[in-house]
Amino acid sequence: MAAAQGRDAVVVTTDNVNATSTQRTLIARLLATGVPVIHLAVRNPYDIAHLAGVQASLASYCWTEVELRAAARVIAGRVEPRGRLPVPIQRADDPATHLFRSGHGLSYDH
């Protein structure tokens, strides 16, 4: 956590986060530093349902070099994000409620 101190932001990748995932613990500790946390889900978009408090979240749907470079360009502001969720994301604490609906997506204009 010391490495996060004094940084503008920290980028964290996740893969299949669930209620007991150690990835949640890591992100909670990073959030406790006060440094903004940018989240990148490298497998599917559902991880965000377990990660309250992150300042931004992207989904690359894969962890190959192509997807990671594309995500890095979006995070760095070199490319406008333009994807939309192909599926709804339910809240982890209330699966009957949508956190994000299918088709949700943001750009730097929003």
Biopython code that builds the backbone (N, CA, C, O; Angstrom):
import numpy as np
from Bio.PDB.StructureBuilder import StructureBuilder

atoms = [
    (1, "MET", "N", (0.814, -1.186, 0.000)),
    (1, "MET", "CA", (0.000, 0.000, 0.000)),
    (1, "MET", "C", (0.862, 1.255, 0.000)),
    (1, "MET", "O", (0.426, 2.312, -0.458)),
    (2, "ALA", "N", (2.061, 1.145, 0.503)),
    (2, "ALA", "CA", (2.957, 2.295, 0.539)),
    (2, "ALA", "C", (3.247, 2.805, -0.864)),
    (2, "ALA", "O", (3.417, 4.008, -1.059)),
    (3, "ALA", "N", (3.306, 1.913, -1.839)),
    (3, "ALA", "CA", (3.593, 2.323, -3.215)),
    (3, "ALA", "C", (2.475, 3.186, -3.793)),
    (3, "ALA", "O", (2.716, 3.951, -4.727)),
    (4, "ALA", "N", (1.267, 3.082, -3.263)),
    (4, "ALA", "CA", (0.144, 3.875, -3.757)),
    (4, "ALA", "C", (0.191, 5.312, -3.249)),
    (4, "ALA", "O", (-0.332, 6.215, -3.901)),
    (5, "GLN", "N", (0.805, 5.530, -2.106)),
    (5, "GLN", "CA", (0.853, 6.861, -1.503)),
    (5, "GLN", "C", (1.492, 7.871, -2.454)),
    (5, "GLN", "O", (2.525, 7.594, -3.064)),
    (6, "GLY", "N", (0.875, 9.029, -2.573)),
    (6, "GLY", "CA", (1.416, 10.104, -3.380)),
    (6, "GLY", "C", (1.174, 9.963, -4.870)),
    (6, "GLY", "O", (1.628, 10.807, -5.642)),
    (7, "ARG", "N", (0.488, 8.942, -5.292)),
    (7, "ARG", "CA", (0.197, 8.732, -6.715)),
    (7, "ARG", "C", (-1.081, 9.466, -7.094)),
    (7, "ARG", "O", (-1.932, 9.739, -6.248)),
    (8, "ASP", "N", (-1.200, 9.779, -8.381)),
    (8, "ASP", "CA", (-2.426, 10.400, -8.877)),
    (8, "ASP", "C", (-3.584, 9.405, -8.879)),
    (8, "ASP", "O", (-4.734, 9.770, -8.635)),
    (9, "ALA", "N", (-3.263, 8.148, -9.156)),
    (9, "ALA", "CA", (-4.267, 7.086, -9.192)),
    (9, "ALA", "C", (-3.556, 5.742, -9.220)),
    (9, "ALA", "O", (-2.358, 5.657, -9.490)),
    (10, "VAL", "N", (-4.315, 4.703, -8.937)),
    (10, "VAL", "CA", (-3.819, 3.329, -9.009)),
    (10, "VAL", "C", (-4.759, 2.562, -9.927)),
    (10, "VAL", "O", (-5.979, 2.644, -9.783)),
    (11, "VAL", "N", (-4.196, 1.819, -10.866)),
    (11, "VAL", "CA", (-4.985, 0.977, -11.760)),
    (11, "VAL", "C", (-4.878, -0.461, -11.265)),
    (11, "VAL", "O", (-3.778, -0.969, -11.046)),
    (12, "VAL", "N", (-6.025, -1.112, -11.091)),
    (12, "VAL", "CA", (-6.071, -2.487, -10.601)),
    (12, "VAL", "C", (-6.869, -3.333, -11.587)),
    (12, "VAL", "O", (-7.972, -2.958, -11.985)),
    (13, "THR", "N", (-6.311, -4.469, -11.977)),
    (13, "THR", "CA", (-7.062, -5.409, -12.808)),
    (13, "THR", "C", (-7.655, -6.497, -11.919)),
    (13, "THR", "O", (-7.063, -6.888, -10.913)),
    (14, "THR", "N", (-8.835, -6.977, -12.307)),
    (14, "THR", "CA", (-9.468, -8.069, -11.573)),
    (14, "THR", "C", (-9.927, -9.142, -12.546)),
    (14, "THR", "O", (-10.109, -8.899, -13.739)),
    (15, "ASP", "N", (-10.106, -10.337, -11.997)),
    (15, "ASP", "CA", (-10.559, -11.476, -12.789)),
    (15, "ASP", "C", (-11.488, -12.325, -11.934)),
    (15, "ASP", "O", (-11.038, -13.048, -11.045)),
    (16, "ASN", "N", (-12.785, -12.233, -12.206)),
    (16, "ASN", "CA", (-13.784, -13.067, -11.546)),
    (16, "ASN", "C", (-13.861, -12.830, -10.031)),
    (16, "ASN", "O", (-13.721, -13.764, -9.241)),
    (17, "VAL", "N", (-14.079, -11.596, -9.645)),
    (17, "VAL", "CA", (-14.227, -11.238, -8.230)),
    (17, "VAL", "C", (-15.534, -11.816, -7.692)),
    (17, "VAL", "O", (-16.550, -11.840, -8.387)),
    (18, "ASN", "N", (-15.490, -12.281, -6.446)),
    (18, "ASN", "CA", (-16.705, -12.735, -5.772)),
    (18, "ASN", "C", (-16.679, -12.229, -4.332)),
    (18, "ASN", "O", (-15.761, -11.510, -3.937)),
    (19, "ALA", "N", (-17.672, -12.599, -3.565)),
    (19, "ALA", "CA", (-17.826, -12.065, -2.206)),
    (19, "ALA", "C", (-16.647, -12.365, -1.293)),
    (19, "ALA", "O", (-16.379, -11.594, -0.372)),
    (20, "THR", "N", (-15.941, -13.455, -1.520)),
    (20, "THR", "CA", (-14.824, -13.822, -0.642)),
    (20, "THR", "C", (-13.464, -13.623, -1.308)),
    (20, "THR", "O", (-12.451, -14.106, -0.800)),
    (21, "SER", "N", (-13.433, -12.938, -2.404)),
    (21, "SER", "CA", (-12.205, -12.762, -3.177)),
    (21, "SER", "C", (-11.170, -11.900, -2.459)),
    (21, "SER", "O", (-11.503, -10.859, -1.891)),
    (22, "THR", "N", (-9.933, -12.334, -2.488)),
    (22, "THR", "CA", (-8.846, -11.517, -1.939)),
    (22, "THR", "C", (-8.638, -10.258, -2.770)),
    (22, "THR", "O", (-8.039, -9.293, -2.295)),
    (23, "GLN", "N", (-9.125, -10.261, -4.003)),
    (23, "GLN", "CA", (-9.043, -9.057, -4.828)),
    (23, "GLN", "C", (-9.847, -7.923, -4.198)),
    (23, "GLN", "O", (-9.456, -6.759, -4.289)),
    (24, "ARG", "N", (-10.956, -8.252, -3.569)),
    (24, "ARG", "CA", (-11.761, -7.243, -2.866)),
    (24, "ARG", "C", (-10.970, -6.640, -1.717)),
    (24, "ARG", "O", (-11.020, -5.431, -1.490)),
    (25, "THR", "N", (-10.247, -7.474, -0.998)),
    (25, "THR", "CA", (-9.433, -6.999, 0.122)),
    (25, "THR", "C", (-8.361, -6.044, -0.374)),
    (25, "THR", "O", (-8.145, -4.989, 0.223)),
    (26, "LEU", "N", (-7.694, -6.401, -1.449)),
    (26, "LEU", "CA", (-6.664, -5.537, -2.024)),
    (26, "LEU", "C", (-7.243, -4.181, -2.402)),
    (26, "LEU", "O", (-6.670, -3.145, -2.065)),
    (27, "ILE", "N", (-8.364, -4.181, -3.093)),
    (27, "ILE", "CA", (-8.955, -2.917, -3.532)),
    (27, "ILE", "C", (-9.442, -2.103, -2.342)),
    (27, "ILE", "O", (-9.302, -0.880, -2.349)),
    (28, "ALA", "N", (-10.001, -2.731, -1.333)),
    (28, "ALA", "CA", (-10.419, -2.006, -0.123)),
    (28, "ALA", "C", (-9.221, -1.336, 0.538)),
    (28, "ALA", "O", (-9.324, -0.198, 0.995)),
    (29, "ARG", "N", (-8.104, -2.019, 0.593)),
    (29, "ARG", "CA", (-6.894, -1.431, 1.187)),
    (29, "ARG", "C", (-6.375, -0.272, 0.344)),
    (29, "ARG", "O", (-5.927, 0.740, 0.881)),
    (30, "LEU", "N", (-6.437, -0.422, -0.971)),
    (30, "LEU", "CA", (-6.017, 0.685, -1.841)),
    (30, "LEU", "C", (-6.947, 1.880, -1.683)),
    (30, "LEU", "O", (-6.482, 3.018, -1.624)),
    (31, "LEU", "N", (-8.243, 1.642, -1.615)),
    (31, "LEU", "CA", (-9.199, 2.736, -1.408)),
    (31, "LEU", "C", (-8.941, 3.451, -0.088)),
    (31, "LEU", "O", (-9.115, 4.667, 0.000)),
    (32, "ALA", "N", (-8.534, 2.720, 0.927)),
    (32, "ALA", "CA", (-8.258, 3.306, 2.239)),
    (32, "ALA", "C", (-7.076, 4.266, 2.210)),
    (32, "ALA", "O", (-6.933, 5.086, 3.117)),
    (33, "THR", "N", (-6.224, 4.183, 1.189)),
    (33, "THR", "CA", (-5.096, 5.113, 1.078)),
    (33, "THR", "C", (-5.553, 6.498, 0.649)),
    (33, "THR", "O", (-4.816, 7.472, 0.807)),
    (34, "GLY", "N", (-6.770, 6.596, 0.105)),
    (34, "GLY", "CA", (-7.268, 7.873, -0.386)),
    (34, "GLY", "C", (-6.884, 8.160, -1.823)),
    (34, "GLY", "O", (-7.321, 9.160, -2.392)),
    (35, "VAL", "N", (-6.081, 7.309, -2.413)),
    (35, "VAL", "CA", (-5.683, 7.471, -3.813)),
    (35, "VAL", "C", (-6.811, 6.918, -4.690)),
    (35, "VAL", "O", (-7.317, 5.831, -4.412)),
    (36, "PRO", "N", (-7.217, 7.641, -5.745)),
    (36, "PRO", "CA", (-8.269, 7.126, -6.621)),
    (36, "PRO", "C", (-7.887, 5.769, -7.218)),
    (36, "PRO", "O", (-6.747, 5.560, -7.634)),
    (37, "VAL", "N", (-8.848, 4.861, -7.253)),
    (37, "VAL", "CA", (-8.628, 3.520, -7.797)),
    (37, "VAL", "C", (-9.421, 3.377, -9.095)),
    (37, "VAL", "O", (-10.634, 3.579, -9.125)),
    (38, "ILE", "N", (-8.713, 3.027, -10.155)),
    (38, "ILE", "CA", (-9.315, 2.759, -11.458)),
    (38, "ILE", "C", (-9.314, 1.246, -11.636)),
    (38, "ILE", "O", (-8.274, 0.599, -11.514)),
    (39, "HIS", "N", (-10.455, 0.702, -11.917)),
    (39, "HIS", "CA", (-10.636, -0.749, -11.999)),
    (39, "HIS", "C", (-10.754, -1.201, -13.452)),
    (39, "HIS", "O", (-11.464, -0.586, -14.248)),
    (40, "LEU", "N", (-10.054, -2.278, -13.787)),
    (40, "LEU", "CA", (-10.155, -2.897, -15.106)),
    (40, "LEU", "C", (-10.490, -4.372, -14.925)),
    (40, "LEU", "O", (-9.667, -5.141, -14.429)),
    (41, "ALA", "N", (-11.693, -4.767, -15.322)),
    (41, "ALA", "CA", (-12.100, -6.175, -15.279)),
    (41, "ALA", "C", (-11.590, -6.845, -16.547)),
    (41, "ALA", "O", (-11.975, -6.464, -17.653)),
    (42, "VAL", "N", (-10.728, -7.840, -16.390)),
    (42, "VAL", "CA", (-10.115, -8.454, -17.570)),
    (42, "VAL", "C", (-10.802, -9.744, -18.015)),
    (42, "VAL", "O", (-10.372, -10.369, -18.984)),
    (43, "ARG", "N", (-11.843, -10.139, -17.332)),
    (43, "ARG", "CA", (-12.554, -11.349, -17.758)),
    (43, "ARG", "C", (-13.993, -11.035, -18.141)),
    (43, "ARG", "O", (-14.419, -11.327, -19.258)),
    (44, "ASN", "N", (-14.736, -10.446, -17.224)),
    (44, "ASN", "CA", (-16.121, -10.085, -17.505)),
    (44, "ASN", "C", (-16.476, -8.840, -16.705)),
    (44, "ASN", "O", (-15.746, -8.475, -15.783)),
    (45, "PRO", "N", (-17.574, -8.186, -17.036)),
    (45, "PRO", "CA", (-17.894, -6.916, -16.375)),
    (45, "PRO", "C", (-18.518, -7.047, -14.994)),
    (45, "PRO", "O", (-18.744, -6.031, -14.336)),
    (46, "TYR", "N", (-18.802, -8.253, -14.534)),
    (46, "TYR", "CA", (-19.535, -8.437, -13.280)),
    (46, "TYR", "C", (-18.735, -8.078, -12.032)),
    (46, "TYR", "O", (-19.318, -7.866, -10.968)),
    (47, "ASP", "N", (-17.417, -8.007, -12.144)),
    (47, "ASP", "CA", (-16.580, -7.720, -10.975)),
    (47, "ASP", "C", (-16.977, -6.429, -10.269)),
    (47, "ASP", "O", (-16.899, -6.350, -9.043)),
    (48, "ILE", "N", (-17.400, -5.422, -11.019)),
    (48, "ILE", "CA", (-17.718, -4.117, -10.442)),
    (48, "ILE", "C", (-18.808, -4.220, -9.373)),
    (48, "ILE", "O", (-18.865, -3.375, -8.480)),
    (49, "ALA", "N", (-19.661, -5.220, -9.443)),
    (49, "ALA", "CA", (-20.734, -5.377, -8.451)),
    (49, "ALA", "C", (-20.188, -5.606, -7.046)),
    (49, "ALA", "O", (-20.892, -5.388, -6.060)),
    (50, "HIS", "N", (-18.938, -6.044, -6.954)),
    (50, "HIS", "CA", (-18.318, -6.330, -5.657)),
    (50, "HIS", "C", (-17.313, -5.260, -5.235)),
    (50, "HIS", "O", (-16.631, -5.421, -4.223)),
    (51, "LEU", "N", (-17.215, -4.172, -5.998)),
    (51, "LEU", "CA", (-16.122, -3.218, -5.768)),
    (51, "LEU", "C", (-16.621, -1.795, -5.563)),
    (51, "LEU", "O", (-16.245, -0.894, -6.313)),
    (52, "ALA", "N", (-17.442, -1.587, -4.581)),
    (52, "ALA", "CA", (-17.941, -0.245, -4.283)),
    (52, "ALA", "C", (-16.777, 0.680, -3.945)),
    (52, "ALA", "O", (-15.850, 0.298, -3.231)),
    (53, "GLY", "N", (-16.839, 1.880, -4.460)),
    (53, "GLY", "CA", (-15.846, 2.881, -4.099)),
    (53, "GLY", "C", (-14.795, 3.172, -5.146)),
    (53, "GLY", "O", (-14.090, 4.175, -5.044)),
    (54, "VAL", "N", (-14.669, 2.311, -6.163)),
    (54, "VAL", "CA", (-13.672, 2.615, -7.193)),
    (54, "VAL", "C", (-14.146, 3.828, -7.989)),
    (54, "VAL", "O", (-15.345, 4.012, -8.198)),
    (55, "GLN", "N", (-13.195, 4.654, -8.433)),
    (55, "GLN", "CA", (-13.557, 5.893, -9.113)),
    (55, "GLN", "C", (-13.954, 5.679, -10.565)),
    (55, "GLN", "O", (-14.705, 6.479, -11.123)),
    (56, "ALA", "N", (-13.463, 4.616, -11.182)),
    (56, "ALA", "CA", (-13.800, 4.308, -12.573)),
    (56, "ALA", "C", (-13.648, 2.813, -12.775)),
    (56, "ALA", "O", (-12.851, 2.159, -12.101)),
    (57, "SER", "N", (-14.419, 2.279, -13.711)),
    (57, "SER", "CA", (-14.325, 0.853, -14.011)),
    (57, "SER", "C", (-14.478, 0.639, -15.506)),
    (57, "SER", "O", (-15.361, 1.208, -16.148)),
    (58, "LEU", "N", (-13.604, -0.189, -16.043)),
    (58, "LEU", "CA", (-13.660, -0.578, -17.447)),
    (58, "LEU", "C", (-13.680, -2.093, -17.512)),
    (58, "LEU", "O", (-13.254, -2.769, -16.575)),
    (59, "ALA", "N", (-14.176, -2.626, -18.622)),
    (59, "ALA", "CA", (-14.133, -4.072, -18.850)),
    (59, "ALA", "C", (-13.458, -4.310, -20.191)),
    (59, "ALA", "O", (-13.878, -3.766, -21.212)),
    (60, "SER", "N", (-12.408, -5.127, -20.184)),
    (60, "SER", "CA", (-11.708, -5.440, -21.438)),
    (60, "SER", "C", (-12.089, -6.818, -21.965)),
    (60, "SER", "O", (-11.815, -7.135, -23.123)),
    (61, "TYR", "N", (-12.715, -7.634, -21.130)),
    (61, "TYR", "CA", (-13.195, -8.969, -21.489)),
    (61, "TYR", "C", (-12.085, -9.958, -21.828)),
    (61, "TYR", "O", (-12.376, -11.090, -22.214)),
    (62, "CYS", "N", (-10.852, -9.568, -21.698)),
    (62, "CYS", "CA", (-9.721, -10.464, -21.943)),
    (62, "CYS", "C", (-8.453, -9.807, -21.415)),
    (62, "CYS", "O", (-8.449, -8.611, -21.121)),
    (63, "TRP", "N", (-7.384, -10.576, -21.294)),
    (63, "TRP", "CA", (-6.140, -10.066, -20.721)),
    (63, "TRP", "C", (-4.964, -10.176, -21.678)),
    (63, "TRP", "O", (-3.810, -10.173, -21.249)),
    (64, "THR", "N", (-5.252, -10.273, -22.985)),
    (64, "THR", "CA", (-4.147, -10.327, -23.941)),
    (64, "THR", "C", (-3.590, -8.924, -24.159)),
    (64, "THR", "O", (-4.193, -7.933, -23.748)),
    (65, "GLU", "N", (-2.455, -8.856, -24.798)),
    (65, "GLU", "CA", (-1.788, -7.573, -25.011)),
    (65, "GLU", "C", (-2.682, -6.571, -25.734)),
    (65, "GLU", "O", (-2.689, -5.390, -25.387)),
    (66, "VAL", "N", (-3.429, -7.021, -26.722)),
    (66, "VAL", "CA", (-4.293, -6.115, -27.486)),
    (66, "VAL", "C", (-5.301, -5.424, -26.569)),
    (66, "VAL", "O", (-5.439, -4.201, -26.611)),
    (67, "GLU", "N", (-6.000, -6.194, -25.748)),
    (67, "GLU", "CA", (-7.014, -5.613, -24.864)),
    (67, "GLU", "C", (-6.399, -4.723, -23.795)),
    (67, "GLU", "O", (-6.946, -3.667, -23.477)),
    (68, "LEU", "N", (-5.270, -5.141, -23.240)),
    (68, "LEU", "CA", (-4.636, -4.333, -22.193)),
    (68, "LEU", "C", (-4.097, -3.019, -22.748)),
    (68, "LEU", "O", (-4.197, -1.984, -22.089)),
    (69, "ARG", "N", (-3.534, -3.049, -23.941)),
    (69, "ARG", "CA", (-3.074, -1.792, -24.562)),
    (69, "ARG", "C", (-4.252, -0.864, -24.858)),
    (69, "ARG", "O", (-4.159, 0.345, -24.646)),
    (70, "ALA", "N", (-5.346, -1.419, -25.342)),
    (70, "ALA", "CA", (-6.533, -0.607, -25.619)),
    (70, "ALA", "C", (-7.063, 0.024, -24.333)),
    (70, "ALA", "O", (-7.411, 1.205, -24.319)),
    (71, "ALA", "N", (-7.124, -0.749, -23.264)),
    (71, "ALA", "CA", (-7.587, -0.218, -21.978)),
    (71, "ALA", "C", (-6.647, 0.870, -21.471)),
    (71, "ALA", "O", (-7.102, 1.883, -20.941)),
    (72, "ALA", "N", (-5.353, 0.672, -21.628)),
    (72, "ALA", "CA", (-4.376, 1.680, -21.191)),
    (72, "ALA", "C", (-4.566, 2.986, -21.954)),
    (72, "ALA", "O", (-4.440, 4.066, -21.376)),
    (73, "ARG", "N", (-4.864, 2.895, -23.239)),
    (73, "ARG", "CA", (-5.100, 4.119, -24.025)),
    (73, "ARG", "C", (-6.346, 4.853, -23.531)),
    (73, "ARG", "O", (-6.364, 6.083, -23.490)),
    (74, "VAL", "N", (-7.381, 4.109, -23.156)),
    (74, "VAL", "CA", (-8.593, 4.737, -22.612)),
    (74, "VAL", "C", (-8.285, 5.394, -21.272)),
    (74, "VAL", "O", (-8.661, 6.544, -21.044)),
    (75, "ILE", "N", (-7.609, 4.678, -20.391)),
    (75, "ILE", "CA", (-7.291, 5.210, -19.061)),
    (75, "ILE", "C", (-6.421, 6.455, -19.165)),
    (75, "ILE", "O", (-6.589, 7.398, -18.392)),
    (76, "ALA", "N", (-5.491, 6.463, -20.117)),
    (76, "ALA", "CA", (-4.593, 7.606, -20.298)),
    (76, "ALA", "C", (-5.265, 8.770, -21.021)),
    (76, "ALA", "O", (-4.677, 9.845, -21.137)),
    (77, "GLY", "N", (-6.489, 8.568, -21.507)),
    (77, "GLY", "CA", (-7.200, 9.640, -22.197)),
    (77, "GLY", "C", (-6.826, 9.789, -23.656)),
    (77, "GLY", "O", (-7.200, 10.776, -24.290)),
    (78, "ARG", "N", (-6.105, 8.841, -24.195)),
    (78, "ARG", "CA", (-5.699, 8.911, -25.605)),
    (78, "ARG", "C", (-6.802, 8.434, -26.541)),
    (78, "ARG", "O", (-6.812, 8.787, -27.721)),
    (79, "VAL", "N", (-7.721, 7.642, -26.028)),
    (79, "VAL", "CA", (-8.829, 7.107, -26.811)),
    (79, "VAL", "C", (-10.108, 7.296, -26.006)),
    (79, "VAL", "O", (-10.129, 7.060, -24.798)),
    (80, "GLU", "N", (-11.156, 7.715, -26.669)),
    (80, "GLU", "CA", (-12.460, 7.905, -26.023)),
    (80, "GLU", "C", (-13.108, 6.543, -25.747)),
    (80, "GLU", "O", (-13.201, 5.718, -26.656)),
    (81, "PRO", "N", (-13.555, 6.294, -24.521)),
    (81, "PRO", "CA", (-14.286, 5.048, -24.278)),
    (81, "PRO", "C", (-15.610, 5.087, -25.029)),
    (81, "PRO", "O", (-16.293, 6.112, -25.050)),
    (82, "ARG", "N", (-15.966, 3.967, -25.643)),
    (82, "ARG", "CA", (-17.204, 3.974, -26.415)),
    (82, "ARG", "C", (-17.977, 2.663, -26.346)),
    (82, "ARG", "O", (-18.978, 2.504, -27.044)),
    (83, "GLY", "N", (-17.540, 1.740, -25.532)),
    (83, "GLY", "CA", (-18.234, 0.465, -25.415)),
    (83, "GLY", "C", (-19.503, 0.574, -24.592)),
    (83, "GLY", "O", (-19.696, 1.519, -23.827)),
    (84, "ARG", "N", (-20.341, -0.395, -24.765)),
    (84, "ARG", "CA", (-21.597, -0.496, -24.019)),
    (84, "ARG", "C", (-21.688, -1.901, -23.437)),
    (84, "ARG", "O", (-21.233, -2.866, -24.051)),
    (85, "LEU", "N", (-22.267, -2.009, -22.270)),
    (85, "LEU", "CA", (-22.428, -3.318, -21.649)),
    (85, "LEU", "C", (-23.374, -4.190, -22.471)),
    (85, "LEU", "O", (-24.479, -3.759, -22.799)),
    (86, "PRO", "N", (-22.959, -5.402, -22.805)),
    (86, "PRO", "CA", (-23.849, -6.303, -23.537)),
    (86, "PRO", "C", (-24.807, -7.056, -22.614)),
    (86, "PRO", "O", (-25.707, -7.756, -23.078)),
    (87, "VAL", "N", (-24.605, -6.905, -21.315)),
    (87, "VAL", "CA", (-25.406, -7.614, -20.312)),
    (87, "VAL", "C", (-25.695, -6.672, -19.151)),
    (87, "VAL", "O", (-24.947, -5.717, -18.941)),
    (88, "PRO", "N", (-26.761, -6.916, -18.389)),
    (88, "PRO", "CA", (-26.982, -6.119, -17.182)),
    (88, "PRO", "C", (-26.062, -6.596, -16.063)),
    (88, "PRO", "O", (-25.669, -7.762, -16.025)),
    (89, "ILE", "N", (-25.723, -5.686, -15.155)),
    (89, "ILE", "CA", (-24.924, -6.018, -13.976)),
    (89, "ILE", "C", (-25.829, -5.850, -12.762)),
    (89, "ILE", "O", (-26.319, -4.753, -12.496)),
    (90, "GLN", "N", (-26.051, -6.939, -12.025)),
    (90, "GLN", "CA", (-26.871, -6.871, -10.823)),
    (90, "GLN", "C", (-26.010, -6.477, -9.632)),
    (90, "GLN", "O", (-24.804, -6.723, -9.611)),
    (91, "ARG", "N", (-26.641, -5.868, -8.652)),
    (91, "ARG", "CA", (-25.942, -5.537, -7.409)),
    (91, "ARG", "C", (-25.566, -6.823, -6.689)),
    (91, "ARG", "O", (-26.352, -7.771, -6.666)),
    (92, "ALA", "N", (-24.388, -6.866, -6.108)),
    (92, "ALA", "CA", (-23.946, -8.055, -5.374)),
    (92, "ALA", "C", (-24.779, -8.271, -4.115)),
    (92, "ALA", "O", (-25.032, -9.410, -3.722)),
    (93, "ASP", "N", (-25.205, -7.175, -3.478)),
    (93, "ASP", "CA", (-25.970, -7.287, -2.236)),
    (93, "ASP", "C", (-27.478, -7.388, -2.457)),
    (93, "ASP", "O", (-28.231, -7.628, -1.514)),
    (94, "ASP", "N", (-27.918, -7.205, -3.711)),
    (94, "ASP", "CA", (-29.340, -7.297, -4.047)),
    (94, "ASP", "C", (-29.464, -7.674, -5.521)),
    (94, "ASP", "O", (-29.702, -6.802, -6.357)),
    (95, "PRO", "N", (-29.309, -8.950, -5.853)),
    (95, "PRO", "CA", (-29.303, -9.381, -7.251)),
    (95, "PRO", "C", (-30.571, -9.051, -8.034)),
    (95, "PRO", "O", (-30.562, -9.114, -9.264)),
    (96, "ALA", "N", (-31.657, -8.701, -7.352)),
    (96, "ALA", "CA", (-32.880, -8.322, -8.049)),
    (96, "ALA", "C", (-32.806, -6.891, -8.581)),
    (96, "ALA", "O", (-33.674, -6.470, -9.345)),
    (97, "THR", "N", (-31.781, -6.147, -8.183)),
    (97, "THR", "CA", (-31.629, -4.745, -8.573)),
    (97, "THR", "C", (-30.433, -4.589, -9.502)),
    (97, "THR", "O", (-29.359, -5.138, -9.258)),
    (98, "HIS", "N", (-30.641, -3.831, -10.570)),
    (98, "HIS", "CA", (-29.545, -3.579, -11.504)),
    (98, "HIS", "C", (-28.619, -2.485, -10.981)),
    (98, "HIS", "O", (-29.072, -1.430, -10.537)),
    (99, "LEU", "N", (-27.341, -2.748, -11.039)),
    (99, "LEU", "CA", (-26.328, -1.728, -10.794)),
    (99, "LEU", "C", (-26.146, -0.926, -12.083)),
    (99, "LEU", "O", (-26.082, 0.303, -12.064)),
    (100, "PHE", "N", (-26.065, -1.650, -13.203)),
    (100, "PHE", "CA", (-25.997, -1.057, -14.542)),
    (100, "PHE", "C", (-26.850, -1.900, -15.479)),
    (100, "PHE", "O", (-26.825, -3.129, -15.409)),
    (101, "ARG", "N", (-27.588, -1.259, -16.335)),
    (101, "ARG", "CA", (-28.433, -1.973, -17.298)),
    (101, "ARG", "C", (-27.640, -2.306, -18.560)),
    (101, "ARG", "O", (-26.628, -1.673, -18.862)),
    (102, "SER", "N", (-28.111, -3.287, -19.272)),
    (102, "SER", "CA", (-27.524, -3.623, -20.563)),
    (102, "SER", "C", (-27.564, -2.374, -21.443)),
    (102, "SER", "O", (-28.577, -1.675, -21.487)),
    (103, "GLY", "N", (-26.467, -2.094, -22.141)),
    (103, "GLY", "CA", (-26.383, -0.902, -22.978)),
    (103, "GLY", "C", (-25.752, 0.289, -22.283)),
    (103, "GLY", "O", (-25.480, 1.305, -22.923)),
    (104, "HIS", "N", (-25.513, 0.180, -20.969)),
    (104, "HIS", "CA", (-24.893, 1.283, -20.231)),
    (104, "HIS", "C", (-23.452, 1.475, -20.696)),
    (104, "HIS", "O", (-22.741, 0.512, -20.983)),
    (105, "GLY", "N", (-23.051, 2.699, -20.763)),
    (105, "GLY", "CA", (-21.672, 3.031, -21.090)),
    (105, "GLY", "C", (-21.481, 4.528, -20.976)),
    (105, "GLY", "O", (-22.414, 5.299, -21.200)),
    (106, "LEU", "N", (-20.282, 4.938, -20.631)),
    (106, "LEU", "CA", (-19.980, 6.356, -20.475)),
    (106, "LEU", "C", (-18.855, 6.754, -21.410)),
    (106, "LEU", "O", (-18.079, 5.919, -21.873)),
    (107, "SER", "N", (-18.785, 8.044, -21.677)),
    (107, "SER", "CA", (-17.662, 8.589, -22.431)),
    (107, "SER", "C", (-17.094, 9.745, -21.620)),
    (107, "SER", "O", (-17.621, 10.076, -20.558)),
    (108, "TYR", "N", (-16.045, 10.350, -22.104)),
    (108, "TYR", "CA", (-15.459, 11.473, -21.380)),
    (108, "TYR", "C", (-16.336, 12.716, -21.449)),
    (108, "TYR", "O", (-16.082, 13.687, -20.737)),
    (109, "ASP", "N", (-17.359, 12.703, -22.292)),
    (109, "ASP", "CA", (-18.296, 13.823, -22.371)),
    (109, "ASP", "C", (-19.341, 13.770, -21.269)),
    (109, "ASP", "O", (-19.989, 14.780, -20.993)),
    (110, "HIS", "N", (-19.523, 12.618, -20.630)),
    (110, "HIS", "CA", (-20.569, 12.440, -19.610)),
    (110, "HIS", "C", (-20.000, 12.552, -18.237)),
    (110, "HIS", "O", (-20.731, 12.429, -17.254)),
]
sb = StructureBuilder()
sb.init_structure("model")
sb.init_model(0)
sb.init_chain("A")
sb.init_seg("    ")
for serial, (resi, resn, name, xyz) in enumerate(atoms, 1):
    if name == "N":
        sb.init_residue(resn, " ", resi, " ")
    sb.init_atom(name, np.array(xyz, "f"), 0.0, 1.0, " ", f" {name:<3s}", serial, name[0])
structure = sb.get_structure()
